[in-house]
Amino acid sequence: MNDQTWNVQKIRQEIYDARTKLFVVAKVLEAGSVKIGEQQEWALVVRPLLKDILTYVDKIQGFLEEKPS
Protein backbone atom coordinates (compact mmCIF):
# COMPACT_ATOMS: atom_id res chain seq x y z
CA MET A 1 0.00 0.00 0.00
CA ASN A 2 1.17 3.50 -0.64
CA ASP A 3 1.08 6.60 1.53
CA GLN A 4 -2.18 7.98 0.13
CA THR A 5 -4.58 9.42 2.68
CA TRP A 6 -6.96 6.79 3.99
CA ASN A 7 -10.60 7.71 3.60
CA VAL A 8 -13.88 5.85 3.49
CA GLN A 9 -13.80 5.43 -0.28
CA LYS A 10 -10.23 4.07 -0.31
CA ILE A 11 -10.96 1.65 2.53
CA ARG A 12 -14.12 0.45 0.77
CA GLN A 13 -12.16 -0.15 -2.44
CA GLU A 14 -9.42 -2.07 -0.60
CA ILE A 15 -12.05 -4.28 1.08
CA TYR A 16 -13.82 -4.86 -2.23
CA ASP A 17 -10.53 -5.78 -3.95
CA ALA A 18 -9.51 -8.18 -1.16
CA ARG A 19 -12.93 -9.84 -1.18
CA THR A 20 -12.78 -10.27 -4.96
CA LYS A 21 -9.30 -11.82 -4.80
CA LEU A 22 -10.32 -14.30 -2.11
CA PHE A 23 -13.39 -15.22 -4.14
CA VAL A 24 -11.24 -15.85 -7.24
CA VAL A 25 -8.81 -18.08 -5.32
CA ALA A 26 -11.69 -20.09 -3.85
CA LYS A 27 -13.37 -20.51 -7.25
CA VAL A 28 -10.12 -21.56 -8.97
CA LEU A 29 -9.54 -24.22 -6.32
CA GLU A 30 -13.20 -25.30 -6.44
CA ALA A 31 -13.11 -25.63 -10.22
CA GLY A 32 -10.08 -27.87 -9.95
CA SER A 33 -8.12 -26.00 -12.60
CA VAL A 34 -5.28 -25.73 -10.09
CA LYS A 35 -4.63 -28.73 -7.90
CA ILE A 36 -2.84 -27.97 -4.64
CA GLY A 37 -1.19 -31.40 -4.68
CA GLU A 38 0.45 -30.59 -7.99
CA GLN A 39 1.27 -26.98 -7.11
CA GLN A 40 2.90 -27.05 -3.69
CA GLU A 41 3.93 -23.39 -3.94
CA TRP A 42 0.23 -22.53 -3.74
CA ALA A 43 -0.03 -24.26 -0.37
CA LEU A 44 3.04 -22.37 0.82
CA VAL A 45 1.31 -19.09 -0.01
CA VAL A 46 -2.29 -19.93 0.84
CA ARG A 47 -1.75 -21.43 4.31
CA PRO A 48 -0.10 -18.31 5.82
CA LEU A 49 -2.73 -16.17 4.13
CA LEU A 50 -5.53 -18.17 5.76
CA LYS A 51 -3.80 -17.93 9.14
CA ASP A 52 -3.58 -14.14 8.78
CA ILE A 53 -7.23 -13.93 7.72
CA LEU A 54 -8.34 -15.83 10.83
CA THR A 55 -6.18 -13.62 13.05
CA TYR A 56 -7.52 -10.40 11.58
CA VAL A 57 -11.13 -11.60 11.53
CA ASP A 58 -11.10 -11.73 15.33
CA LYS A 59 -9.57 -8.24 15.56
CA ILE A 60 -12.00 -6.71 13.07
CA GLN A 61 -15.01 -8.35 14.73
CA GLY A 62 -13.84 -6.93 18.04
CA PHE A 63 -13.76 -3.42 16.58
CA LEU A 64 -17.19 -3.87 15.01
CA GLU A 65 -18.67 -5.01 18.33
CA GLU A 66 -17.27 -2.07 20.34
CA LYS A 67 -19.94 0.28 21.55
CA PRO A 68 -19.35 4.01 21.07
CA SER A 69 -18.64 5.85 24.32
MARVEXSE-389030 format. One record per atom (N, C-alpha, C): residue in one letter; x, z negated, y. Coordinates in steps of 0.2 Angstrom, whole numbers, padded with zeros to 4 digits, always signed. Each point is the difference from the previous one (the first is absolute). Layout:
REM residues N
AXZY...
This chain:
REM residues 69
M+0004+0000-0006M-0004+0000+0006M+0004+0000+0006N-0002+0003+0005N+0004+0000+0006N-0002-0005+0005D+0003+0000+0006D-0002-0006+0005D-0005+0002+0005Q-0005+0004-0002Q-0006+0001+0004Q-0004-0006+0001T-0004-0001+0005T-0004-0005+0001T-0005+0000-0005W-0001-0006-0003W-0006-0001-0005W-0006-0001+0004N-0005+0004-0002N-0007-0001+0003N-0005+0001-0006V-0006-0001+0001V-0005+0001-0005V-0001+0006-0003Q+0001+0006+0004Q+0000+0006-0003Q+0006+0002-0005K+0006-0002+0002K+0006+0001-0004K-0001-0004-0006I-0002-0007+0000I-0001-0004-0006I-0005+0004-0004R-0005+0002+0002R-0006+0003-0004R+0003+0006-0003Q+0004+0004+0003Q+0003+0006-0003Q+0005-0002-0005E+0004-0005+0001E+0005-0002-0005E-0004-0002-0007I-0005-0004+0001I-0004-0002-0005I-0003+0006-0004Y-0003+0004+0004Y-0003+0006-0003Y+0005+0004-0004D+0006+0001+0003D+0005+0004-0004D+0003-0004-0006A+0000-0006+0000A+0002-0004-0006A-0005+0000-0005R-0006+0000+0002R-0006+0000-0005R+0000+0007-0004T+0001+0005+0004T+0000+0007-0002T+0006+0001-0005K+0006-0003+0001K+0005+0001-0004K+0000-0004-0007L-0003-0006+0001L-0002-0003-0007L-0005+0003-0004F-0005+0003+0003F-0005+0004-0003F+0003+0006-0004V+0005+0003+0004V+0003+0006-0003V+0004-0002-0006V+0004-0005+0000V+0004-0002-0005V-0005-0002-0006A-0005-0004+0001A-0004-0002-0005A-0004+0006-0004K-0002+0005+0004K-0003+0006-0003K+0005+0005-0003V+0006+0000+0002V+0005+0004-0004V+0002-0003-0007L+0000-0007+0000L+0001-0003-0006L-0006+0000-0005E-0006+0000+0003E-0006+0000-0003E-0001+0007-0004A+0002+0005+0004A-0001+0007-0002A+0005+0002-0006G+0006-0004+0000G+0005+0001-0005G+0005+0005+0001S+0000+0003+0006S+0004+0005+0002S+0007-0003+0001V+0001-0006+0001V+0007-0004-0001V-0001-0005-0005K+0004+0000-0005K+0000-0006-0005K+0006-0004+0002I-0002-0007+0001I+0005-0005+0001I+0005+0000-0005G-0002+0001-0007G+0005-0001-0005G+0005+0006+0000E-0001+0005+0003E+0004+0006+0001E+0004+0000+0007Q-0002-0004+0004Q+0002+0000+0007Q+0002-0008+0002Q+0005-0002-0003Q+0002-0008+0001Q+0001-0001+0007E+0002+0004+0004E+0002-0001+0007E-0007-0002+0004W-0005+0003-0003W-0007-0002+0003W-0001-0008-0001A+0001-0002-0006A-0001-0007-0001A+0004-0004+0004L+0007+0002+0001L+0004-0004+0004L-0002-0001+0007V-0004+0005+0003V-0002+0000+0007V-0007-0003+0000V-0005+0001-0005V-0006-0002+0000V-0001-0008-0001R+0004-0002-0005R-0001-0008-0001R+0002-0004+0006P+0005+0001+0004P+0002-0004+0005P-0006+0001+0006L-0002+0006+0000L-0006+0001+0005L-0006-0004-0001L-0002+0000-0007L-0006-0004-0002L+0001-0007+0001K+0006-0003-0001K+0002-0007+0001K-0001-0001+0008D+0003+0004+0004D-0001-0001+0007D-0007+0000+0002I-0004+0005-0002I-0007+0000+0001I-0004-0006-0001L+0002-0003-0006L-0004-0006-0002L+0002-0006+0004T+0007+0000+0002T+0002-0005+0005T-0003+0000+0007Y-0001+0006+0002Y-0003+0001+0007Y-0007+0000+0000V-0003+0001-0006V-0008-0001+0000V-0002-0007+0001D+0004-0005-0003D-0001-0007+0001D+0000-0002+0008K+0006+0003+0003K+0001-0002+0007K-0005+0003+0004I-0002+0006-0001I-0005+0004+0004I-0007-0004+0000Q-0002-0001-0007Q-0006-0004-0001Q+0000-0006+0004G+0005-0004+0000G+0001-0006+0003G-0002+0001+0008F+0003+0005+0003F-0001+0001+0007F-0007+0002+0001L-0003+0004-0004L-0007+0002+0001L-0005-0006-0001E+0002-0005-0004E-0004-0006-0001E+0000-0005+0005E+0006+0000+0004E+0001-0005+0006E-0006+0001+0005K-0002-0006+0002K-0006-0001+0004K+0003+0000+0007P-0002+0003+0005P+0002+0000+0007P-0001-0007+0003S+0005-0003+0004S+0000-0007+0002S-0004+0000+0007
